């Protein structure tokens, strides 16, 4: 007879960033951000498809277009390869609207900067 396992509450500090995967999917966050980033880097769909092949992702220009339009989504492995191809050091979280680049100043530096009057 198998012993039943009960789930216990995990003591994890809540994130300060709220993320809703359903809303992100419905608004096509990943696709929109991918399209903008690809274009800013100067890649056509065909050129980007060729670039991704160097990272082990065999996807056609039509496949990338489907990602960007939200008809399909890249797998996590494909998304990681996209990050490498586009030199996105922040990783897959870059593809969320909640993403904020890390501050260059620590908390004390940020407070000083905000309290300083710049003229």
Rosetta blueprint (number, residue, H / E / L):
1 X L
2 X L
3 X L
4 X L
5 X L
6 X L
7 X L
8 X L
9 X L
10 X L
11 X L
12 X L
13 X L
14 X L
15 X L
16 X L
17 X L
18 X L
19 X L
20 X L
21 X H
22 X H
23 X H
24 X H
25 X H
26 X H
27 X L
28 X L
29 X H
30 X H
31 X H
32 X H
33 X H
34 X H
35 X H
36 X H
37 X H
38 X H
39 X H
40 X H
41 X L
42 X L
43 X L
44 X L
45 X H
46 X H
47 X H
48 X H
49 X H
50 X H
51 X H
52 X H
53 X H
54 X L
55 X L
56 X L
57 X L
58 X L
59 X L
60 X L
61 X H
62 X H
63 X H
64 X H
65 X H
66 X H
67 X H
68 X H
69 X H
70 X L
71 X L
72 X L
73 X L
74 X L
75 X L
76 X H
77 X H
78 X H
79 X H
80 X H
81 X H
82 X H
83 X H
84 X H
85 X H
86 X L
87 X L
88 X L
89 X L
90 X L
91 X L
92 X H
93 X H
94 X H
95 X H
96 X L
97 X L
98 X L
99 X L
100 X L
101 X L
102 X L
103 X L
104 X L
105 X L
106 X L
107 X H
108 X H
109 X H
110 X H
111 X H
112 X H
113 X H
114 X H
115 X H
116 X L
117 X L
118 X L
119 X L
